[in-house]
Amino acid sequence: MAQPMSTSEEWEELHLTPAGWVAGSYRHTPWPVVDVSPPEGGVLMVRRHVTATYCGPSRAVEDRTPQTQDMALIESLLAQYGGPEFGI
């Protein structure tokens, strides 16, 4: 009988603020979740979730959640600071 393949589930959150990108909560396999309070003034939270199978395929999904109704502010901060850069 074949052994099930090992799967890792990792994720990171980054917050866009008027001062730039700020690291948030994360989980890196095999360690537990690290909770980080969201920063004051955050306008956009981006969460990247990576599912990977040992010696197999991996999948990355990014969810973007606005923290303000001011889309022009989000767009201007993205133009100024660029997109999020994740460690996973």
N, CA, C and O atoms as a GROMACS GRO file, in nm:
protein
  352
    1MET      N    1   0.084  -0.118   0.000
    1MET     CA    2   0.000   0.000   0.000
    1MET      C    3   0.089   0.125   0.000
    1MET      O    4   0.184   0.134   0.077
    2ALA      N    5   0.057   0.219  -0.085
    2ALA     CA    6   0.139   0.341  -0.098
    2ALA      C    7   0.119   0.430   0.025
    2ALA      O    8   0.009   0.442   0.079
    3GLN      N    9   0.229   0.493   0.068
    3GLN     CA   10   0.224   0.587   0.179
    3GLN      C   11   0.171   0.721   0.128
    3GLN      O   12   0.205   0.761   0.016
    4PRO      N   13   0.089   0.792   0.207
    4PRO     CA   14   0.043   0.924   0.163
    4PRO      C   15   0.161   1.020   0.158
    4PRO      O   16   0.252   1.013   0.241
    5MET      N   17   0.159   1.111   0.060
    5MET     CA   18   0.266   1.210   0.049
    5MET      C   19   0.250   1.317   0.155
    5MET      O   20   0.139   1.351   0.195
    6SER      N   21   0.363   1.370   0.200
    6SER     CA   22   0.364   1.476   0.300
    6SER      C   23   0.324   1.607   0.233
    6SER      O   24   0.374   1.642   0.127
    7THR      N   25   0.233   1.679   0.298
    7THR     CA   26   0.186   1.807   0.246
    7THR      C   27   0.217   1.916   0.348
    7THR      O   28   0.197   1.896   0.468
    8SER      N   29   0.265   2.030   0.300
    8SER     CA   30   0.287   2.144   0.390
    8SER      C   31   0.189   2.255   0.355
    8SER      O   32   0.158   2.278   0.238
    9GLU      N   33   0.143   2.322   0.458
    9GLU     CA   34   0.051   2.435   0.444
    9GLU      C   35   0.118   2.554   0.512
    9GLU      O   36   0.137   2.552   0.634
   10GLU      N   37   0.152   2.655   0.436
   10GLU     CA   38   0.215   2.775   0.491
   10GLU      C   39   0.140   2.898   0.443
   10GLU      O   40   0.079   2.897   0.336
   11TRP      N   41   0.143   3.002   0.523
   11TRP     CA   42   0.081   3.128   0.481
   11TRP      C   43   0.147   3.246   0.551
   11TRP      O   44   0.208   3.231   0.657
   12GLU      N   45   0.133   3.362   0.489
   12GLU     CA   46   0.183   3.488   0.544
   12GLU      C   47   0.083   3.598   0.512
   12GLU      O   48   0.014   3.593   0.411
   13GLU      N   49   0.077   3.697   0.600
   13GLU     CA   50  -0.004   3.816   0.576
   13GLU      C   51   0.087   3.938   0.572
   13GLU      O   52   0.179   3.951   0.653
   14LEU      N   53   0.060   4.027   0.477
   14LEU     CA   54   0.128   4.156   0.470
   14LEU      C   55   0.021   4.264   0.465
   14LEU      O   56  -0.085   4.246   0.405
   15HIS      N   57   0.050   4.378   0.530
   15HIS     CA   58  -0.045   4.488   0.538
   15HIS      C   59   0.015   4.611   0.470
   15HIS      O   60   0.128   4.650   0.500
   16LEU      N   61  -0.061   4.670   0.379
   16LEU     CA   62  -0.019   4.794   0.315
   16LEU      C   63  -0.067   4.912   0.399
   16LEU      O   64  -0.186   4.923   0.430
   17THR      N   65   0.027   4.998   0.437
   17THR     CA   66  -0.003   5.116   0.518
   17THR      C   67   0.054   5.239   0.447
   17THR      O   68   0.127   5.224   0.349
   18PRO      N   69   0.021   5.359   0.493
   18PRO     CA   70   0.081   5.479   0.434
   18PRO      C   71   0.234   5.481   0.445
   18PRO      O   72   0.300   5.554   0.371
   19ALA      N   73   0.291   5.401   0.537
   19ALA     CA   74   0.437   5.394   0.553
   19ALA      C   75   0.499   5.280   0.474
   19ALA      O   76   0.621   5.262   0.478
   20GLY      N   77   0.418   5.201   0.404
   20GLY     CA   78   0.468   5.088   0.326
   20GLY      C   79   0.412   4.955   0.374
   20GLY      O   80   0.315   4.952   0.450
   21TRP      N   81   0.474   4.845   0.331
   21TRP     CA   82   0.428   4.711   0.367
   21TRP      C   83   0.479   4.674   0.506
   21TRP      O   84   0.594   4.699   0.540
   22VAL      N   85   0.390   4.613   0.586
   22VAL     CA   86   0.421   4.570   0.722
   22VAL      C   87   0.386   4.422   0.734
   22VAL      O   88   0.277   4.381   0.697
   23ALA      N   89   0.480   4.343   0.788
   23ALA     CA   90   0.457   4.200   0.805
   23ALA      C   91   0.349   4.175   0.910
   23ALA      O   92   0.340   4.247   1.010
   24GLY      N   93   0.269   4.073   0.886
   24GLY     CA   94   0.163   4.036   0.980
   24GLY      C   95   0.180   3.892   1.027
   24GLY      O   96   0.292   3.841   1.034
   25SER      N   97   0.069   3.829   1.059
   25SER     CA   98   0.069   3.691   1.107
   25SER      C   99   0.120   3.597   1.000
   25SER      O  100   0.116   3.627   0.881
   26TYR      N  101   0.169   3.479   1.044
   26TYR     CA  102   0.219   3.380   0.949
   26TYR      C  103   0.224   3.242   1.010
   26TYR      O  104   0.218   3.225   1.132
   27ARG      N  105   0.237   3.144   0.922
   27ARG     CA  106   0.263   3.005   0.963
   27ARG      C  107   0.361   2.946   0.864
   27ARG      O  108   0.333   2.939   0.744
   28HIS      N  109   0.474   2.904   0.914
   28HIS     CA  110   0.575   2.836   0.833
   28HIS      C  111   0.589   2.694   0.888
   28HIS      O  112   0.616   2.675   1.006
   29THR      N  113   0.570   2.595   0.803
   29THR     CA  114   0.581   2.455   0.843
   29THR      C  115   0.722   2.426   0.888
   29THR      O  116   0.815   2.471   0.822
   30PRO      N  117   0.746   2.354   0.995
   30PRO     CA  118   0.652   2.279   1.080
   30PRO      C  119   0.613   2.354   1.207
   30PRO      O  120   0.561   2.292   1.300
   31TRP      N  121   0.637   2.485   1.214
   31TRP     CA  122   0.614   2.561   1.336
   31TRP      C  123   0.469   2.608   1.347
   31TRP      O  124   0.397   2.612   1.247
   32PRO      N  125   0.427   2.644   1.469
   32PRO     CA  126   0.288   2.691   1.488
   32PRO      C  127   0.267   2.832   1.433
   32PRO      O  128   0.360   2.901   1.393
   33VAL      N  129   0.141   2.870   1.432
   33VAL     CA  130   0.102   3.004   1.386
   33VAL      C  131   0.162   3.110   1.476
   33VAL      O  132   0.166   3.094   1.598
   34VAL      N  133   0.210   3.219   1.414
   34VAL     CA  134   0.257   3.337   1.487
   34VAL      C  135   0.156   3.448   1.460
   34VAL      O  136   0.141   3.493   1.346
   35ASP      N  137   0.087   3.492   1.565
   35ASP     CA  138  -0.013   3.598   1.551
   35ASP      C  139   0.052   3.734   1.573
   35ASP      O  140   0.119   3.757   1.673
   36VAL      N  141   0.029   3.824   1.477
   36VAL     CA  142   0.080   3.961   1.485
   36VAL      C  143  -0.040   4.054   1.467
   36VAL      O  144  -0.116   4.038   1.372
   37SER      N  145  -0.056   4.148   1.557
   37SER     CA  146  -0.168   4.243   1.546
   37SER      C  147  -0.154   4.327   1.420
   37SER      O  148  -0.044   4.371   1.386
   38PRO      N  149  -0.266   4.350   1.349
   38PRO     CA  150  -0.259   4.436   1.230
   38PRO      C  151  -0.213   4.576   1.267
   38PRO      O  152  -0.244   4.626   1.376
   39PRO      N  153  -0.138   4.641   1.178
   39PRO     CA  154  -0.089   4.776   1.208
   39PRO      C  155  -0.200   4.881   1.201
   39PRO      O  156  -0.301   4.863   1.133
   40GLU      N  157  -0.179   4.990   1.272
   40GLU     CA  158  -0.270   5.104   1.261
   40GLU      C  159  -0.260   5.162   1.120
   40GLU      O  160  -0.151   5.168   1.063
   41GLY      N  161  -0.370   5.202   1.064
   41GLY     CA  162  -0.370   5.268   0.935
   41GLY      C  163  -0.358   5.176   0.815
   41GLY      O  164  -0.337   5.223   0.703
   42GLY      N  165  -0.370   5.046   0.836
   42GLY     CA  166  -0.363   4.952   0.723
   42GLY      C  167  -0.478   4.975   0.626
   42GLY      O  168  -0.592   4.995   0.668
   43VAL      N  169  -0.448   4.972   0.496
   43VAL     CA  170  -0.552   4.994   0.395
   43VAL      C  171  -0.579   4.869   0.312
   43VAL      O  172  -0.683   4.860   0.247
   44LEU      N  173  -0.485   4.772   0.314
   44LEU     CA  174  -0.500   4.650   0.235
   44LEU      C  175  -0.425   4.537   0.305
   44LEU      O  176  -0.309   4.554   0.343
   45MET      N  177  -0.491   4.423   0.321
   45MET     CA  178  -0.425   4.305   0.376
   45MET      C  179  -0.418   4.200   0.264
   45MET      O  180  -0.518   4.170   0.200
   46VAL      N  181  -0.298   4.146   0.243
   46VAL     CA  182  -0.280   4.042   0.142
   46VAL      C  183  -0.228   3.918   0.214
   46VAL      O  184  -0.131   3.923   0.290
   47ARG      N  185  -0.296   3.807   0.190
   47ARG     CA  186  -0.257   3.680   0.251
   47ARG      C  187  -0.219   3.582   0.140
   47ARG      O  188  -0.297   3.556   0.049
   48ARG      N  189  -0.097   3.529   0.150
   48ARG     CA  190  -0.050   3.429   0.055
   48ARG      C  191  -0.049   3.294   0.125
   48ARG      O  192   0.010   3.278   0.232
   49HIS      N  193  -0.115   3.197   0.063
   49HIS     CA  194  -0.126   3.062   0.118
   49HIS      C  195  -0.062   2.966   0.018
   49HIS      O  196  -0.101   2.962  -0.099
   50VAL      N  197   0.036   2.889   0.064
   50VAL     CA  198   0.106   2.794  -0.023
   50VAL      C  199   0.082   2.653   0.030
   50VAL      O  200   0.108   2.623   0.146
   51THR      N  201   0.032   2.568  -0.057
   51THR     CA  202   0.015   2.426  -0.028
   51THR      C  203   0.111   2.352  -0.118
   51THR      O  204   0.108   2.368  -0.240
   52ALA      N  205   0.197   2.270  -0.058
   52ALA     CA  206   0.297   2.198  -0.136
   52ALA      C  207   0.299   2.051  -0.093
   52ALA      O  208   0.285   2.020   0.025
   53THR      N  209   0.316   1.964  -0.190
   53THR     CA  210   0.330   1.821  -0.165
   53THR      C  211   0.474   1.782  -0.191
   53THR      O  212   0.530   1.817  -0.294
   54TYR      N  213   0.533   1.709  -0.097
   54TYR     CA  214   0.672   1.665  -0.110
   54TYR      C  215   0.689   1.591  -0.242
   54TYR      O  216   0.616   1.496  -0.270
   55CYS      N  217   0.785   1.635  -0.323
   55CYS     CA  218   0.812   1.577  -0.455
   55CYS      C  219   0.689   1.582  -0.546
   55CYS      O  220   0.672   1.495  -0.632
   56GLY      N  221   0.605   1.681  -0.527
   56GLY     CA  222   0.485   1.692  -0.610
   56GLY      C  223   0.453   1.838  -0.637
   56GLY      O  224   0.538   1.926  -0.623
   57PRO      N  225   0.330   1.864  -0.677
   57PRO     CA  226   0.291   2.000  -0.714
   57PRO      C  227   0.274   2.090  -0.592
   57PRO      O  228   0.254   2.044  -0.480
   58SER      N  229   0.283   2.220  -0.618
   58SER     CA  230   0.252   2.319  -0.515
   58SER      C  231   0.154   2.418  -0.574
   58SER      O  232   0.143   2.433  -0.695
   59ARG      N  233   0.084   2.486  -0.484
   59ARG     CA  234  -0.016   2.584  -0.528
   59ARG      C  235  -0.009   2.705  -0.437
   59ARG      O  236  -0.007   2.690  -0.315
   60ALA      N  237  -0.004   2.824  -0.494
   60ALA     CA  238  -0.002   2.948  -0.417
   60ALA      C  239  -0.127   3.030  -0.452
   60ALA      O  240  -0.161   3.047  -0.569
   61VAL      N  241  -0.193   3.080  -0.348
   61VAL     CA  242  -0.313   3.162  -0.365
   61VAL      C  243  -0.293   3.290  -0.284
   61VAL      O  244  -0.250   3.284  -0.168
   62GLU      N  245  -0.323   3.404  -0.344
   62GLU     CA  246  -0.317   3.531  -0.273
   62GLU      C  247  -0.456   3.590  -0.264
   62GLU      O  248  -0.525   3.606  -0.366
   63ASP      N  249  -0.498   3.623  -0.143
   63ASP     CA  250  -0.626   3.691  -0.120
   63ASP      C  251  -0.597   3.834  -0.077
   63ASP      O  252  -0.517   3.857   0.013
   64ARG      N  253  -0.664   3.928  -0.141
   64ARG     CA  254  -0.647   4.070  -0.108
   64ARG      C  255  -0.776   4.121  -0.045
   64ARG      O  256  -0.883   4.111  -0.105
   65THR      N  257  -0.764   4.177   0.075
   65THR     CA  258  -0.881   4.226   0.147
   65THR      C  259  -0.862   4.375   0.178
   65THR      O  260  -0.778   4.410   0.261
   66PRO      N  261  -0.939   4.462   0.112
   66PRO     CA  262  -0.930   4.605   0.141
   66PRO      C  263  -0.973   4.633   0.286
   66PRO      O  264  -1.068   4.572   0.336
   67GLN      N  265  -0.904   4.725   0.351
   67GLN     CA  266  -0.938   4.766   0.487
   67GLN      C  267  -0.995   4.907   0.487
   67GLN      O  268  -1.014   4.967   0.593
   68THR      N  269  -1.022   4.960   0.368
   68THR     CA  270  -1.079   5.093   0.352
   68THR      C  271  -1.165   5.093   0.226
   68THR      O  272  -1.149   5.007   0.139
   69GLN      N  273  -1.255   5.189   0.218
   69GLN     CA  274  -1.336   5.206   0.097
   69GLN      C  275  -1.265   5.295  -0.005
   69GLN      O  276  -1.312   5.309  -0.118
   70ASP      N  277  -1.153   5.356   0.034
   70ASP     CA  278  -1.080   5.451  -0.050
   70ASP      C  279  -0.987   5.376  -0.147
   70ASP      O  280  -0.868   5.360  -0.119
   71MET      N  281  -1.042   5.332  -0.259
   71MET     CA  282  -0.964   5.254  -0.356
   71MET      C  283  -0.854   5.338  -0.420
   71MET      O  284  -0.749   5.285  -0.457
   72ALA      N  285  -0.876   5.470  -0.432
   72ALA     CA  286  -0.772   5.558  -0.489
   72ALA      C  287  -0.649   5.560  -0.397
   72ALA      O  288  -0.536   5.565  -0.446
   73LEU      N  289  -0.671   5.557  -0.266
   73LEU     CA  290  -0.559   5.554  -0.172
   73LEU      C  291  -0.482   5.424  -0.186
   73LEU      O  292  -0.359   5.424  -0.188
   74ILE      N  293  -0.554   5.312  -0.194
   74ILE     CA  294  -0.488   5.182  -0.213
   74ILE      C  295  -0.405   5.182  -0.340
   74ILE      O  296  -0.289   5.139  -0.340
   75GLU      N  297  -0.464   5.231  -0.450
   75GLU     CA  298  -0.392   5.234  -0.578
   75GLU      C  299  -0.268   5.322  -0.571
   75GLU      O  300  -0.163   5.285  -0.625
   76SER      N  301  -0.278   5.436  -0.504
   76SER     CA  302  -0.162   5.526  -0.497
   76SER      C  303  -0.051   5.464  -0.410
   76SER      O  304   0.067   5.478  -0.442
   77LEU      N  305  -0.088   5.395  -0.301
   77LEU     CA  306   0.014   5.330  -0.217
   77LEU      C  307   0.077   5.211  -0.289
   77LEU      O  308   0.196   5.186  -0.273
   78LEU      N  309  -0.002   5.137  -0.367
   78LEU     CA  310   0.056   5.028  -0.447
   78LEU      C  311   0.152   5.082  -0.551
   78LEU      O  312   0.256   5.022  -0.576
   79ALA      N  313   0.119   5.196  -0.612
   79ALA     CA  314   0.208   5.258  -0.710
   79ALA      C  315   0.337   5.304  -0.642
   79ALA      O  316   0.445   5.294  -0.700
   80GLN      N  317   0.326   5.353  -0.518
   80GLN     CA  318   0.443   5.403  -0.445
   80GLN      C  319   0.530   5.290  -0.392
   80GLN      O  320   0.653   5.296  -0.405
   81TYR      N  321   0.469   5.185  -0.334
   81TYR     CA  322   0.546   5.080  -0.266
   81TYR      C  323   0.553   4.947  -0.342
   81TYR      O  324   0.626   4.856  -0.302
   82GLY      N  325   0.477   4.937  -0.451
   82GLY     CA  326   0.478   4.811  -0.527
   82GLY      C  327   0.395   4.705  -0.458
   82GLY      O  328   0.331   4.730  -0.356
   83GLY      N  329   0.396   4.586  -0.516
   83GLY     CA  330   0.319   4.475  -0.461
   83GLY      C  331   0.388   4.412  -0.342
   83GLY      O  332   0.505   4.442  -0.315
   84PRO      N  333   0.317   4.326  -0.273
   84PRO     CA  334   0.375   4.260  -0.157
   84PRO      C  335   0.485   4.160  -0.198
   84PRO      O  336   0.478   4.099  -0.304
   85GLU      N  337   0.586   4.146  -0.112
   85GLU     CA  338   0.693   4.049  -0.136
   85GLU      C  339   0.695   3.952  -0.018
   85GLU      O  340   0.732   3.987   0.094
   86PHE      N  341   0.654   3.830  -0.047
   86PHE     CA  342   0.642   3.728   0.057
   86PHE      C  343   0.770   3.645   0.071
   86PHE      O  344   0.851   3.637  -0.021
   87GLY      N  345   0.786   3.585   0.188
   87GLY     CA  346   0.900   3.498   0.213
   87GLY      C  347   0.874   3.353   0.178
   87GLY      O  348   0.964   3.270   0.182
   88ILE      N  349   0.747   3.322   0.143
   88ILE     CA  350   0.714   3.185   0.106
   88ILE      C  351   0.673   3.179  -0.038
   88ILE      O  352   0.641   3.071  -0.089
   0.00000   0.00000   0.00000
